[in-house]
Amino acid sequence: MSKSYTTNPPAPVALSFDAIDELIYNARLGDIQALKDEISKSAAEHNVSASTIIRSAVDTEDESEGGTGACLLHWPAANGNFAPDAGLTSEDLASFLNYRNYTGNTPLHWAALNTHLDCVKALVEAGADISLKNDAGHDALFLAERADWSVVEEDDNKNENNKEEEIEIEIKEGQDDDEKPAPPPTKARAVVEWLLSCDKGAGFEEAVNKQEDTKMEDAQ
């Protein structure tokens, strides 16, 4: 079975590993000015447009050597640094918005997995396809749901451990346990709810059985 990343368009310019590393480093940090400077520098060196450099900045190191196959947009999406107003034109974004890494994850997959709601919103509103599935068969909604399940299960385990301890709790007179406010939704839950409520989320449903496929791992 062929990997989904093989459907990516080829890099238009062969950049050096050092140039790619520098671009990725600035993208990861969210240092927009430094990133734009490096893009302009490489564009001048190769006598091409900034868009061409952006589309060429892909981590092409072999997967066995730690390479990810990720494009320049994956890193800020994963770290919550994605800024749609960073000088990228709609053409720039469209050229790699749904770019897949070696495991089939798009920038939206990484943003959802790491529960960065603002990044998820920006990517979807820019045109990211929320229906795309990675090589494990998971879409961005599923990854956000699974992140939420992990948080809930962790909280449940903590509560169970607390029950095993003998703790005296003083309840004020007239106070009702039912009056306690519900805990705020997790960051992952906020991503799930937004994806389900957005225009492009019409027709998507949450997984009925949250245990399904939870043991499967998505390489990043």
Short mmCIF file of the C-alpha atoms (twelve columns), coordinates in Angstrom:
data_MODEL
# 
_entry.id   MODEL 
# 
loop_
_atom_site.group_PDB 
_atom_site.id 
_atom_site.type_symbol 
_atom_site.label_atom_id 
_atom_site.label_alt_id 
_atom_site.label_comp_id 
_atom_site.label_asym_id 
_atom_site.label_seq_id 
_atom_site.Cartn_x 
_atom_site.Cartn_y 
_atom_site.Cartn_z 
_atom_site.pdbx_PDB_model_num 
ATOM 1   C CA . MET A 1   0.000   0.000  0.000  1 
ATOM 2   C CA . SER A 2   1.497   3.327  -1.062 1 
ATOM 3   C CA . LYS A 3   1.989   6.098  1.457  1 
ATOM 4   C CA . SER A 4   -0.258  9.131  1.091  1 
ATOM 5   C CA . TYR A 5   2.711   11.529 1.137  1 
ATOM 6   C CA . THR A 6   3.679   10.254 -2.318 1 
ATOM 7   C CA . THR A 7   0.773   12.285 -3.707 1 
ATOM 8   C CA . ASN A 8   2.463   15.538 -2.657 1 
ATOM 9   C CA . PRO A 9   3.682   17.802 -5.454 1 
ATOM 10  C CA . PRO A 10  7.480   17.708 -5.946 1 
ATOM 11  C CA . ALA A 11  9.587   20.518 -4.519 1 
ATOM 12  C CA . PRO A 12  10.143  23.055 -7.321 1 
ATOM 13  C CA . VAL A 13  13.647  23.978 -6.096 1 
ATOM 14  C CA . ALA A 14  16.291  21.788 -4.460 1 
ATOM 15  C CA . LEU A 15  17.269  23.677 -1.322 1 
ATOM 16  C CA . SER A 16  20.281  22.708 0.765  1 
ATOM 17  C CA . PHE A 17  19.681  20.895 4.049  1 
ATOM 18  C CA . ASP A 18  21.127  23.891 5.903  1 
ATOM 19  C CA . ALA A 19  18.694  26.266 4.206  1 
ATOM 20  C CA . ILE A 20  15.743  23.990 4.959  1 
ATOM 21  C CA . ASP A 21  16.835  23.573 8.587  1 
ATOM 22  C CA . GLU A 22  17.043  27.345 9.034  1 
ATOM 23  C CA . LEU A 23  13.580  27.862 7.560  1 
ATOM 24  C CA . ILE A 24  12.078  25.092 9.686  1 
ATOM 25  C CA . TYR A 25  13.801  26.422 12.818 1 
ATOM 26  C CA . ASN A 26  12.271  29.878 12.396 1 
ATOM 27  C CA . ALA A 27  8.882   28.396 11.526 1 
ATOM 28  C CA . ARG A 28  8.924   26.281 14.685 1 
ATOM 29  C CA . LEU A 29  9.747   29.290 16.845 1 
ATOM 30  C CA . GLY A 30  7.110   31.413 15.173 1 
ATOM 31  C CA . ASP A 31  9.760   34.049 14.422 1 
ATOM 32  C CA . ILE A 32  7.903   35.546 11.476 1 
ATOM 33  C CA . GLN A 33  10.427  38.258 10.622 1 
ATOM 34  C CA . ALA A 34  13.379  35.860 10.666 1 
ATOM 35  C CA . LEU A 35  11.379  33.407 8.566  1 
ATOM 36  C CA . LYS A 36  10.507  36.059 5.994  1 
ATOM 37  C CA . ASP A 37  14.150  37.172 5.871  1 
ATOM 38  C CA . GLU A 38  15.344  33.608 5.209  1 
ATOM 39  C CA . ILE A 39  12.681  33.096 2.549  1 
ATOM 40  C CA . SER A 40  13.726  36.322 0.813  1 
ATOM 41  C CA . LYS A 41  17.399  35.336 1.045  1 
ATOM 42  C CA . SER A 42  16.799  31.920 -0.526 1 
ATOM 43  C CA . ALA A 43  14.507  33.404 -3.160 1 
ATOM 44  C CA . ALA A 44  17.248  35.822 -4.215 1 
ATOM 45  C CA . GLU A 45  19.881  33.070 -4.294 1 
ATOM 46  C CA . HIS A 46  17.774  30.873 -6.573 1 
ATOM 47  C CA . ASN A 47  16.162  33.734 -8.493 1 
ATOM 48  C CA . VAL A 48  12.654  32.463 -7.753 1 
ATOM 49  C CA . SER A 49  9.588   33.754 -5.923 1 
ATOM 50  C CA . ALA A 50  9.058   33.519 -2.175 1 
ATOM 51  C CA . SER A 51  6.170   31.135 -2.835 1 
ATOM 52  C CA . THR A 52  8.545   28.774 -4.636 1 
ATOM 53  C CA . ILE A 53  10.891  28.718 -1.640 1 
ATOM 54  C CA . ILE A 54  8.003   28.066 0.735  1 
ATOM 55  C CA . ARG A 55  6.850   25.100 -1.347 1 
ATOM 56  C CA . SER A 56  10.405  23.776 -1.503 1 
ATOM 57  C CA . ALA A 57  11.114  23.905 2.239  1 
ATOM 58  C CA . VAL A 58  10.309  20.290 3.062  1 
ATOM 59  C CA . ASP A 59  12.036  18.018 5.574  1 
ATOM 60  C CA . THR A 60  13.216  15.432 3.043  1 
ATOM 61  C CA . GLU A 61  15.638  13.618 5.327  1 
ATOM 62  C CA . ASP A 62  14.986  9.879  5.266  1 
ATOM 63  C CA . GLU A 63  12.443  8.680  7.819  1 
ATOM 64  C CA . SER A 64  14.943  6.164  9.193  1 
ATOM 65  C CA . GLU A 65  17.242  9.094  9.986  1 
ATOM 66  C CA . GLY A 66  14.582  11.046 11.850 1 
ATOM 67  C CA . GLY A 67  13.067  12.891 8.912  1 
ATOM 68  C CA . THR A 68  9.384   13.759 9.015  1 
ATOM 69  C CA . GLY A 69  8.512   14.701 5.454  1 
ATOM 70  C CA . ALA A 70  6.809   17.780 6.898  1 
ATOM 71  C CA . CYS A 71  6.457   21.041 5.020  1 
ATOM 72  C CA . LEU A 72  7.072   24.518 6.383  1 
ATOM 73  C CA . LEU A 73  3.483   24.833 7.604  1 
ATOM 74  C CA . HIS A 74  3.519   21.731 9.811  1 
ATOM 75  C CA . TRP A 75  5.811   23.233 12.437 1 
ATOM 76  C CA . PRO A 76  3.935   26.412 13.383 1 
ATOM 77  C CA . ALA A 77  0.698   24.413 13.262 1 
ATOM 78  C CA . ALA A 78  2.107   21.867 15.711 1 
ATOM 79  C CA . ASN A 79  3.457   24.529 18.073 1 
ATOM 80  C CA . GLY A 80  0.538   26.935 17.937 1 
ATOM 81  C CA . ASN A 81  2.482   29.609 16.081 1 
ATOM 82  C CA . PHE A 82  0.594   29.629 12.797 1 
ATOM 83  C CA . ALA A 83  -0.107  33.196 11.704 1 
ATOM 84  C CA . PRO A 84  -2.159  33.584 8.513  1 
ATOM 85  C CA . ASP A 85  -1.080  37.223 8.281  1 
ATOM 86  C CA . ALA A 86  2.628   36.370 8.203  1 
ATOM 87  C CA . GLY A 87  3.020   37.567 4.651  1 
ATOM 88  C CA . LEU A 88  1.754   34.375 3.038  1 
ATOM 89  C CA . THR A 89  -0.546  34.927 0.086  1 
ATOM 90  C CA . SER A 90  -3.600  32.754 -0.495 1 
ATOM 91  C CA . GLU A 91  -1.612  31.111 -3.299 1 
ATOM 92  C CA . ASP A 92  1.234   30.306 -0.899 1 
ATOM 93  C CA . LEU A 93  -1.138  28.712 1.576  1 
ATOM 94  C CA . ALA A 94  -3.075  26.766 -1.029 1 
ATOM 95  C CA . SER A 95  0.148   25.246 -2.340 1 
ATOM 96  C CA . PHE A 96  0.835   23.280 0.854  1 
ATOM 97  C CA . LEU A 97  -2.207  23.666 3.101  1 
ATOM 98  C CA . ASN A 98  -3.017  19.942 2.804  1 
ATOM 99  C CA . TYR A 99  0.579   18.750 2.450  1 
ATOM 100 C CA . ARG A 100 1.114   15.300 3.984  1 
ATOM 101 C CA . ASN A 101 4.176   14.215 5.924  1 
ATOM 102 C CA . TYR A 102 5.616   10.681 5.933  1 
ATOM 103 C CA . THR A 103 2.733   9.380  8.066  1 
ATOM 104 C CA . GLY A 104 0.046   11.173 6.090  1 
ATOM 105 C CA . ASN A 105 -0.550  13.940 8.617  1 
ATOM 106 C CA . THR A 106 -1.374  17.415 7.314  1 
ATOM 107 C CA . PRO A 107 -0.695  20.642 9.242  1 
ATOM 108 C CA . LEU A 108 -4.325  20.480 10.412 1 
ATOM 109 C CA . HIS A 109 -3.755  17.005 11.867 1 
ATOM 110 C CA . TRP A 110 -0.839  18.334 13.908 1 
ATOM 111 C CA . ALA A 111 -2.722  21.420 15.084 1 
ATOM 112 C CA . ALA A 112 -5.718  19.317 16.169 1 
ATOM 113 C CA . LEU A 113 -3.559  16.664 17.840 1 
ATOM 114 C CA . ASN A 114 -1.806  19.358 19.877 1 
ATOM 115 C CA . THR A 115 -5.135  21.089 20.642 1 
ATOM 116 C CA . HIS A 116 -4.258  24.508 19.182 1 
ATOM 117 C CA . LEU A 117 -7.731  25.900 18.554 1 
ATOM 118 C CA . ASP A 118 -6.621  29.189 16.990 1 
ATOM 119 C CA . CYS A 119 -4.399  27.320 14.536 1 
ATOM 120 C CA . VAL A 120 -7.171  24.869 13.706 1 
ATOM 121 C CA . LYS A 121 -9.536  27.759 13.001 1 
ATOM 122 C CA . ALA A 122 -7.003  29.607 10.840 1 
ATOM 123 C CA . LEU A 123 -6.142  26.503 8.816  1 
ATOM 124 C CA . VAL A 124 -9.751  25.497 8.200  1 
ATOM 125 C CA . GLU A 125 -10.769 29.037 7.310  1 
ATOM 126 C CA . ALA A 126 -7.826  29.185 4.888  1 
ATOM 127 C CA . GLY A 127 -9.115  26.071 3.145  1 
ATOM 128 C CA . ALA A 128 -7.649  23.041 4.955  1 
ATOM 129 C CA . ASP A 129 -9.595  19.851 4.252  1 
ATOM 130 C CA . ILE A 130 -10.894 18.442 7.548  1 
ATOM 131 C CA . SER A 131 -11.984 15.196 5.896  1 
ATOM 132 C CA . LEU A 132 -8.449  14.060 5.028  1 
ATOM 133 C CA . LYS A 133 -7.236  10.997 6.928  1 
ATOM 134 C CA . ASN A 134 -3.666  10.105 7.762  1 
ATOM 135 C CA . ASP A 135 -2.110  6.727  7.027  1 
ATOM 136 C CA . ALA A 136 -3.593  5.344  10.249 1 
ATOM 137 C CA . GLY A 137 -7.064  6.233  8.962  1 
ATOM 138 C CA . HIS A 138 -7.643  9.170  11.315 1 
ATOM 139 C CA . ASP A 139 -8.885  12.655 10.488 1 
ATOM 140 C CA . ALA A 140 -8.220  15.817 12.490 1 
ATOM 141 C CA . LEU A 141 -11.489 15.478 14.405 1 
ATOM 142 C CA . PHE A 142 -10.559 12.002 15.620 1 
ATOM 143 C CA . LEU A 143 -7.125  13.145 16.782 1 
ATOM 144 C CA . ALA A 144 -8.657  15.993 18.783 1 
ATOM 145 C CA . GLU A 145 -11.228 13.608 20.266 1 
ATOM 146 C CA . ARG A 146 -8.543  11.165 21.296 1 
ATOM 147 C CA . ALA A 147 -6.561  13.955 22.938 1 
ATOM 148 C CA . ASP A 148 -9.706  14.823 24.897 1 
ATOM 149 C CA . TRP A 149 -10.249 11.207 25.947 1 
ATOM 150 C CA . SER A 150 -6.677  11.049 27.233 1 
ATOM 151 C CA . VAL A 151 -7.232  14.123 29.428 1 
ATOM 152 C CA . VAL A 152 -10.569 12.813 30.736 1 
ATOM 153 C CA . GLU A 153 -9.131  9.381  31.509 1 
ATOM 154 C CA . GLU A 154 -6.191  10.984 33.311 1 
ATOM 155 C CA . ASP A 155 -8.581  13.067 35.416 1 
ATOM 156 C CA . ASP A 156 -10.698 9.985  36.155 1 
ATOM 157 C CA . ASN A 157 -7.629  8.118  37.363 1 
ATOM 158 C CA . LYS A 158 -6.701  11.009 39.652 1 
ATOM 159 C CA . ASN A 159 -10.229 11.094 41.073 1 
ATOM 160 C CA . GLU A 160 -10.145 7.342  41.660 1 
ATOM 161 C CA . ASN A 161 -6.873  7.663  43.540 1 
ATOM 162 C CA . ASN A 162 -8.326  10.436 45.670 1 
ATOM 163 C CA . LYS A 163 -11.258 8.214  46.652 1 
ATOM 164 C CA . GLU A 164 -8.846  5.680  48.088 1 
ATOM 165 C CA . GLU A 165 -7.554  8.234  50.567 1 
ATOM 166 C CA . GLU A 166 -9.497  9.083  53.704 1 
ATOM 167 C CA . ILE A 167 -10.057 12.807 53.408 1 
ATOM 168 C CA . GLU A 168 -12.462 14.784 55.542 1 
ATOM 169 C CA . ILE A 169 -14.317 17.398 53.546 1 
ATOM 170 C CA . GLU A 170 -16.120 20.182 55.328 1 
ATOM 171 C CA . ILE A 171 -19.269 21.190 53.475 1 
ATOM 172 C CA . LYS A 172 -20.701 24.556 54.317 1 
ATOM 173 C CA . GLU A 173 -24.212 24.561 55.672 1 
ATOM 174 C CA . GLY A 174 -26.767 24.763 52.897 1 
ATOM 175 C CA . GLN A 175 -24.241 24.019 50.160 1 
ATOM 176 C CA . ASP A 176 -25.416 21.563 47.547 1 
ATOM 177 C CA . ASP A 177 -22.947 19.449 45.598 1 
ATOM 178 C CA . ASP A 178 -25.128 19.906 42.526 1 
ATOM 179 C CA . GLU A 179 -24.468 23.642 42.669 1 
ATOM 180 C CA . LYS A 180 -20.790 23.183 41.924 1 
ATOM 181 C CA . PRO A 181 -19.982 24.595 38.488 1 
ATOM 182 C CA . ALA A 182 -19.065 22.126 35.784 1 
ATOM 183 C CA . PRO A 183 -15.379 22.059 34.949 1 
ATOM 184 C CA . PRO A 184 -14.434 24.038 31.840 1 
ATOM 185 C CA . PRO A 185 -13.994 22.026 28.637 1 
ATOM 186 C CA . THR A 186 -10.505 20.842 27.850 1 
ATOM 187 C CA . LYS A 187 -8.571  22.477 25.021 1 
ATOM 188 C CA . ALA A 188 -9.049  19.298 23.022 1 
ATOM 189 C CA . ARG A 189 -12.820 19.371 23.611 1 
ATOM 190 C CA . ALA A 190 -12.912 22.985 22.418 1 
ATOM 191 C CA . VAL A 191 -11.223 21.900 19.172 1 
ATOM 192 C CA . VAL A 192 -13.685 19.027 18.732 1 
ATOM 193 C CA . GLU A 193 -16.713 21.237 19.291 1 
ATOM 194 C CA . TRP A 194 -15.442 23.906 16.905 1 
ATOM 195 C CA . LEU A 195 -14.708 21.376 14.149 1 
ATOM 196 C CA . LEU A 196 -18.190 19.914 14.521 1 
ATOM 197 C CA . SER A 197 -19.854 23.329 14.481 1 
ATOM 198 C CA . CYS A 198 -17.941 24.951 11.613 1 
ATOM 199 C CA . ASP A 199 -19.424 25.038 8.122  1 
ATOM 200 C CA . LYS A 200 -16.970 22.437 6.838  1 
ATOM 201 C CA . GLY A 201 -17.796 20.149 9.751  1 
ATOM 202 C CA . ALA A 202 -21.366 19.552 8.607  1 
ATOM 203 C CA . GLY A 203 -22.039 15.833 8.433  1 
ATOM 204 C CA . PHE A 204 -19.209 14.861 10.749 1 
ATOM 205 C CA . GLU A 205 -20.043 12.978 13.919 1 
ATOM 206 C CA . GLU A 206 -18.109 12.109 17.021 1 
ATOM 207 C CA . ALA A 207 -16.949 8.532  17.394 1 
ATOM 208 C CA . VAL A 208 -19.644 6.437  19.089 1 
ATOM 209 C CA . ASN A 209 -17.189 4.179  20.831 1 
ATOM 210 C CA . LYS A 210 -14.341 6.206  22.233 1 
ATOM 211 C CA . GLN A 211 -12.313 3.075  22.866 1 
ATOM 212 C CA . GLU A 212 -12.137 2.320  19.151 1 
ATOM 213 C CA . ASP A 213 -8.594  2.523  17.817 1 
ATOM 214 C CA . THR A 214 -7.321  4.350  20.924 1 
ATOM 215 C CA . LYS A 215 -4.350  2.034  21.095 1 
ATOM 216 C CA . MET A 216 -3.236  2.890  17.575 1 
ATOM 217 C CA . GLU A 217 -0.332  5.286  17.389 1 
ATOM 218 C CA . ASP A 218 0.030   8.164  14.952 1 
ATOM 219 C CA . ALA A 219 3.641   8.919  14.161 1 
ATOM 220 C CA . GLN A 220 4.267   12.638 13.968 1 
# 
